[in-house]
Amino acid sequence: MSALTKVSKRLGLFLLPFILFGCALMPAKKEVAVEAPSSAEEKQVRQQLAKAESALQEGNLEEAAQQYRQLVMAFPRSPQAAKALLRQGEIDFRLERYEQAALVFQQVINEFPVRPEGDAARLWLLRCYLRLERFNDAVETGRSLATYLPERSQRGEAAEVVAAAQEAEGNYTEAVRWYVKAYELAEEEKHAELAIKVDGALERLDRNLVLTLLAEYPDGFPNFQLQTRMVEIDMEEGRLGIALQQLAVLIEEQPLHPLAETWKMMSERVEEWLKVEMTTVGCVLPLSGRYQAYGDRVLRGLVMAAQDLRIMVPGAGDIQLIIRDSGGDPDLAVAAVRDLVLDHRVAAIIGPLSRVAAEAAAKEAEKLWVPIITLSQKEGVSEIGGYVFRYFLSNEQQARALVEYAVLGLGYRRFAILYPNDNYGTRLVQLFWDQVDRLGGEIRGVEAYEPSQTDFADQIKKLVGLYYPRPESEIPDQAKEGAAAANLAEGSTEPLEEELLPIMDFDAIFIPDGYNQVGLIAPQLAYHDVTGIRLLGTNLWNSPKLVEMAAPYLQDSVFVDGFFAESNLPLTSQFVARYQESFGDKPGYIEAQAYDTMRLLVDGLHQPGVTSRQLLRNALLGIQALPGVAGAASVGPDGEVHKPPFLITIHRRRMEEIQVDYGVLRQRQKSLEF
């Protein structure tokens, strides 16, 4: 429904006798002289007018309009001509012939500018132009009419139409001001109607604009409407405690105000919102749609965690899960959050997964002051507010862990990068490079390839100095013997890879790509004699298929992931065994992430003195090094859950965990910084 339609409905276009519309009025012509009719002529006028009025009362609008036109044409100087012309315009308006109606009303204004019909026509003309969406004309002319029209009620109607035009244009602050002016000019019986219109415009104003209006109207109408809107904004933004306090003040100070019942209902609603079942946890997951497979895996991890924690944690047996399906849709996710908070009073929420659903749900949870732990890849979602947390292995965490191990654990200082030219590859290059710079290393070469590429010869040659001819000073002595030396002396540009050795002035190559591409790249590196160099990668490497494709070329390579099912950590191995027993296959990162998220939340819920969502949020922010199946988790002040990733290598034909003492690495880092 358009803004004009909404405003028109509120104006009650077909119910009010006169409703104003703004336009730039045409200059008035000299008024038509009105002559006293003869008795015979007066009788004819009365007969013609009676026919028109009868047709109008019977609803025969076209016939009535025709009769009024005939009266004007036959007796243009009759005192009834102005009335007949005005009626003709009103009929055109009722038949939605707004352009025609405007012409008729303009004729009334031109020919009878000082008669009462002239003022009535000005109001009808304003009405026409509003229907024709000439809002600027409505505002400019309406402002004038609201000042100089003789009748107070007419000035009020003009002000009301200016407000309607401003509202239709989206100028809601001005709309409020003009509705207030109309209220001040209107009779008391119309105050309730105008107060509703003020409320409608106030609904579109934010906190700052309402504060501006409160300064303009410190008392009287519409001060209490403005205060009510401020409470609504506090409720929308999750400031429930503040809203409740303000409502209590209003109810106490104004118990007989017309809005008192509204304030009481709002207060009851806020009190309901603030009630919390501290043993109930909500989950918003995509259990249908394109992300259903992931949602099902998360649900497995959550249910298993709830079962285990009931045994492991005293009091955790009371924890209940309430599951809602988001379908991956942001609107459904928001609805699920509201349902869980307002109807089920959950203490906290886990989920959603997808970027858009997680962001939408997080914003709603922040408004309602309920902690939410999203499981989304979307970076920055925890910045939405203090109640929003995120548990997901970030790209930054991967780059940091990988570089710290390479520099502090292996002693590497020089790196090369071979990456796919897409958003993921570009982002990982930036993060990896930043971490290398932070620890005092250097990047010696960077080459990009297209994501669909399968032949990487050119990129590899460029990386190790085999692509372009080298200056003689850089050619090894053994390469100068025989025909190769002759070619070089003559400046030949023929390929020299058969004679030259690759220049590997780096300790490791970082390849941020999936296992399919890495499985193609690794053998081609060996083909070009790029051997003895450790390859580094991200969690996208973690697939048994990588071992099948290229294990001989990836020996001692290192990559990271948020979970490693083959880990010897007791919590991890126990979790994997129980999961396999329950579901028949090995868990992955998603299941482990869900399990540890539930563990994190239960730990917060069972800390001493946690009796509200606010205290739960504070408890979560204080968690440090909480043991989990995917490693020890800590919550940062930004709401991000941090944990050291698993470092994994390929030894012979299997993946193995690298045991890392992060305490030792931190000490080495401090010595470097010193």
KASULKA-V495351 format. One record per run of one state. SS is the DSSP state (H for helix, E for strand, L for the rest). FROM is the first residue (numbers start at 1). LEN is the number of residues. If there is no record, write none. Layout:
# KASULKA-V495351
ss->SS from->FROM len->LEN
ss->SS from->FROM len->LEN
This chain:
# KASULKA-V495351
ss->L from->1 len->2
ss->H from->3 len->9
ss->L from->12 len->27
ss->H from->39 len->19
ss->L from->58 len->3
ss->H from->61 len->14
ss->L from->75 len->6
ss->H from->81 len->14
ss->L from->95 len->3
ss->H from->98 len->14
ss->L from->112 len->4
ss->H from->116 len->16
ss->L from->132 len->3
ss->H from->135 len->14
ss->L from->149 len->3
ss->H from->152 len->17
ss->L from->169 len->3
ss->H from->172 len->14
ss->L from->186 len->2
ss->H from->188 len->15
ss->L from->203 len->4
ss->H from->207 len->10
ss->L from->217 len->6
ss->H from->223 len->14
ss->L from->237 len->3
ss->H from->240 len->14
ss->L from->254 len->6
ss->H from->260 len->15
ss->L from->275 len->2
ss->E from->277 len->9
ss->L from->286 len->6
ss->H from->292 len->21
ss->L from->313 len->3
ss->H from->316 len->3
ss->L from->319 len->1
ss->E from->320 len->6
ss->L from->326 len->4
ss->H from->330 len->14
ss->L from->344 len->2
ss->E from->346 len->6
ss->L from->352 len->3
ss->H from->355 len->13
ss->L from->368 len->3
ss->E from->371 len->4
ss->L from->375 len->6
ss->H from->381 len->4
ss->L from->385 len->3
ss->E from->388 len->3
ss->L from->391 len->4
ss->H from->395 len->15
ss->L from->410 len->4
ss->E from->414 len->7
ss->L from->421 len->2
ss->H from->423 len->16
ss->L from->439 len->3
ss->E from->442 len->8
ss->L from->450 len->7
ss->H from->457 len->8
ss->L from->465 len->7
ss->H from->472 len->3
ss->L from->475 len->2
ss->H from->477 len->4
ss->L from->481 len->1
ss->H from->482 len->8
ss->L from->490 len->18
ss->E from->508 len->3
ss->L from->511 len->4
ss->H from->515 len->13
ss->L from->528 len->6
ss->E from->534 len->4
ss->L from->538 len->1
ss->H from->539 len->3
ss->L from->542 len->2
ss->H from->544 len->10
ss->L from->554 len->4
ss->E from->558 len->4
ss->L from->562 len->8
ss->H from->570 len->14
ss->L from->584 len->5
ss->H from->589 len->17
ss->L from->606 len->7
ss->H from->613 len->9
ss->L from->622 len->4
ss->E from->626 len->1
ss->L from->627 len->6
ss->E from->633 len->3
ss->L from->636 len->4
ss->E from->640 len->3
ss->L from->643 len->3
ss->E from->646 len->6
ss->L from->652 len->2
ss->E from->654 len->4
ss->L from->658 len->4
ss->H from->662 len->12
ss->L from->674 len->1
